[in-house]
Amino acid sequence: MLHSLFLAVVEAPAAAAHAAHAVAAEPGIVEKFGLEWKYVVVQAISFGILFVVLYWKGIKPTIAAMDERTHQIDAGLKYAEEMETRLAATQQQTEVALKEAQQKAQAIVAEAQKAAKEFADKQQKEAIEKASGLIAKAQEAIELEKKKMLAEARTEIARLVVATTERVLAKKLTDADRASYNETAARELTGV
């Protein structure tokens, strides 16, 4: 085992020298890929021209279109924010107007109820007054009718008394006697 270790230590520097010589003998990247500087320069100029043309015809208009689009989007967002603010203000105004209208409507309803109550009270009062007037007129009419009937009854009773008196006395009374008996009977009946 010691022997294999010794061989490894002796052979290691020789292997390293051999590897260094092999690397130096290998060709470089430029030779390996076959690059020639004149073609590289022509390719670089072609790429530069292509880049300028693409930038001028493709990238620059695209960037301008994107900037315009960004500007339009910003304007649209700003307009949307403005409309949202206006909408909120309009909603607030609408709510205020609705509250005012509701308050006015409530005031009108309260006033109408008050007017209706007053009208009903007035109508009731007028009806009571009319009824009282009708009752008073009816009582007066009844009283007049009663007096008229009493007067007619007295007249009839006085006539009957006179007729009865004629029969009892069996004589004919003159008109003056009849009037006198009628008056006397009427006075006595009035006292009753």
C-alpha positions in Angstrom: 0.0 0.0 0.0 2.8 2.3 0.7 4.2 1.5 -2.5 1.1 2.6 -4.5 1.2 5.9 -2.5 4.7 6.5 -3.5 4.0 5.9 -7.1 1.1 8.4 -7.0 3.3 11.1 -5.6 6.0 10.6 -8.2 3.7 10.4 -11.1 1.5 13.4 -10.2 4.0 16.1 -11.3 4.6 14.3 -14.6 0.9 14.0 -15.3 0.4 17.7 -14.5 3.2 18.7 -17.0 1.7 16.5 -19.7 -1.8 18.1 -19.2 -0.3 21.7 -19.5 1.4 20.8 -22.7 -1.8 19.3 -24.1 -3.8 22.5 -23.3 -1.2 24.7 -25.0 -1.3 22.6 -28.1 -5.1 23.0 -28.5 -6.3 25.8 -30.8 -8.1 29.0 -29.3 -11.8 29.8 -29.7 -11.2 32.1 -32.7 -9.4 29.3 -34.5 -11.6 26.6 -33.3 -14.8 28.4 -34.6 -13.1 29.9 -37.7 -13.8 33.5 -37.0 -12.4 36.1 -39.2 -12.3 39.7 -38.0 -13.3 41.3 -41.3 -16.5 39.2 -41.4 -17.2 40.0 -37.7 -16.9 43.8 -38.5 -19.3 43.4 -41.6 -21.8 41.5 -39.4 -21.6 44.2 -36.7 -22.2 47.0 -39.3 -25.2 45.0 -40.8 -26.6 44.4 -37.4 -26.2 48.2 -36.6 -28.0 49.1 -39.9 -30.7 46.6 -39.2 -31.1 47.9 -35.6 -31.4 51.5 -36.8 -34.0 50.5 -39.5 -36.0 48.4 -37.0 -35.8 51.2 -34.4 -36.9 53.8 -36.9 -39.7 51.8 -38.6 -40.8 49.4 -35.8 -39.7 50.2 -32.3 -40.1 54.0 -32.4 -43.7 53.9 -33.9 -44.6 51.1 -31.5 -43.3 53.2 -28.5 -45.2 56.2 -29.8 -48.4 54.2 -30.2 -47.9 52.8 -26.7 -47.3 56.3 -25.3 -50.5 57.5 -27.1 -52.4 54.5 -25.8 -51.1 55.2 -22.2 -52.1 58.8 -22.6 -55.6 57.7 -23.7 -55.9 55.3 -20.9 -54.8 57.9 -18.4 -57.4 60.4 -19.8 -60.0 57.7 -19.7 -59.2 56.9 -16.1 -59.2 60.6 -15.2 -62.6 61.0 -16.9 -63.9 57.9 -15.1 -62.8 59.4 -11.8 -64.4 62.7 -12.7 -67.7 61.0 -13.6 -67.6 59.0 -10.4 -67.2 62.2 -8.5 -70.1 63.8 -10.4 -72.2 60.7 -9.9 -71.6 60.8 -6.1 -72.5 64.5 -6.1 -75.6 63.9 -8.1 -76.6 61.0 -5.8 -76.2 63.3 -2.8 -78.2 66.0 -4.5 -80.9 63.4 -5.4 -81.0 62.2 -1.8 -81.3 65.8 -0.5 -84.1 66.5 -3.0 -85.9 63.3 -2.1 -85.7 64.2 1.6 -87.0 67.7 0.9 -89.8 66.3 -1.3 -90.7 63.8 1.5 -90.8 66.5 4.1 -93.0 68.7 1.8 -95.2 65.7 1.2 -95.6 65.0 4.9 -96.3 68.7 5.5 -99.0 68.7 2.8 -100.5 65.5 4.1 -100.6 66.9 7.7 -102.1 70.1 6.4 -104.7 68.2 4.4 -105.5 66.1 7.4 -105.9 69.2 9.5 -108.1 70.8 6.8 -110.2 67.7 6.5 -110.7 67.5 10.3 -111.6 71.2 10.4 -114.0 70.6 7.5 -115.6 67.6 9.2 -115.9 69.5 12.5 -117.5 72.4 10.6 -119.9 70.0 8.8 -120.8 68.3 12.0 -121.4 71.7 13.7 -123.6 72.8 10.8 -125.5 69.5 10.9 -126.0 69.9 14.6 -127.2 73.5 14.2 -129.5 72.4 11.3 -130.9 69.5 13.4 -131.4 71.9 16.4 -133.1 74.4 14.1 -135.3 71.6 12.6 -136.1 70.3 16.1 -137.0 73.9 17.2 -139.2 74.4 14.1 -140.8 71.1 14.7 -141.5 71.9 18.3 -142.9 75.3 17.3 -145.1 73.6 14.6 -146.2 71.0 17.2 -147.0 73.8 19.6 -148.9 75.7 16.9 -150.7 72.6 15.9 -151.5 71.9 19.5 -152.9 75.4 20.0 -154.8 75.2 16.7 -156.3 71.8 17.7 -157.2 73.1 21.2 -158.8 76.2 19.6 -160.8 73.9 17.2 -161.6 71.6 20.1 -162.8 74.6 22.2 -164.9 75.9 19.3 -166.4 72.4 18.8 -167.0 71.9 22.5 -168.6 75.4 22.7 -170.8 74.6 19.8 -171.7 71.3 21.4 -172.5 73.0 24.7 -174.7 75.5 22.9 -176.4 72.7 21.0 -176.9 70.8 24.2 -178.1 73.8 26.0 -180.7 74.4 23.2 -181.9 70.9 23.5 -182.0 71.1 27.2 -183.8 74.4 27.2 -185.7 73.3 24.1 -185.7 76.7 22.7 -183.9 78.3 19.8 -181.2 80.7 20.7 -180.5 83.8 18.8 -177.2 84.5 17.3 -176.3 86.9 20.1 -177.2 84.3 22.7 -175.1 81.7 20.9 -172.1 84.0 20.7 -172.5 84.8 24.4 -172.6 81.1 25.3 -169.7 80.3 23.0 -167.6 83.0 24.6 -168.4 81.8 28.1 -167.7 78.2 27.2 -164.5 79.2 25.6 -163.4 81.2 28.6 -164.2 78.3 30.9 -162.4 75.8 28.7 -159.3 78.1 28.5 -159.1 78.0 32.2 -159.1 74.2 32.2 
